């Protein structure tokens, strides 16, 4: 299977001074690690990375990182997925990216967003839908990573809990959660009874 | 108004607000958040005023989270008091805010309503804020 390619440069420097210099030069320090591979320090172009992850899989997109060594002119390929990323809370600029080295034939665990489709009967009658889990940990092969898990809630009534076991999952996907775990709940409709007002004549004023 | 139930020491020094808030800088509970862009102190009165402004928009359908708490006591010397004679008495409680901190979050309302709610609430606080949606930089 073809994966999106991302150019990266191997780096020797480490520490905050070198990382700051690298960010000033327009690159983001990153690291590649995995089960049966050596940890490699690299740097990537943040704009290229954001562009590569702009597809439907977003941050779960498997990337084919081509690591170039400036000194030896050697090139190395690695199939990776973004494991973690740090960013500035104010400017939202990338500070560091962790890439997890993966294999095309081994299942991996990714967090897939859960999306509700439609408006439930319970909501139409005044109930409130609450997403218990916005993402679910899914175990699958890199080629089978779903963009989202859609839950059709239009037939659900108030006071109902939707469980992991009821999810419409494609073949080859496993949710790493107990089947009885709640995904979303719709609160029961509460009809407030208005008490009839008592006549004001019998009231006594307190001083 | 918010204030600690019990504190170890009644009075604190002013301190300095350095750096950014790397923790508590994401929308973690709701769908939309209000993020601080400046550092400063937010008093418990301001927190309550902003909460009331948001709750008018959220009403019964939405849910609101307050992601900060006024832990710091602020003392004031009484009026017409000569210099000296020690530190004043605690007058109010403030939250120390660094840029990046998510102050309020809401869910269960439309984006337009959330923006309106946070814009009204931001006028009650003494620092610049911005509207934030769920999700990181990637």
Interface residues (C-beta under 8 A of the other chain):
Chain A: X49 X50 X53 X58 X59 X82 X85 X87 X88 X89 X90 X92 X93 X94 X128 X134
Chain B: X20 X21 X22 X25 X35 X37 X61 X99 X100 X101 X108 X134 X136 X137 X138
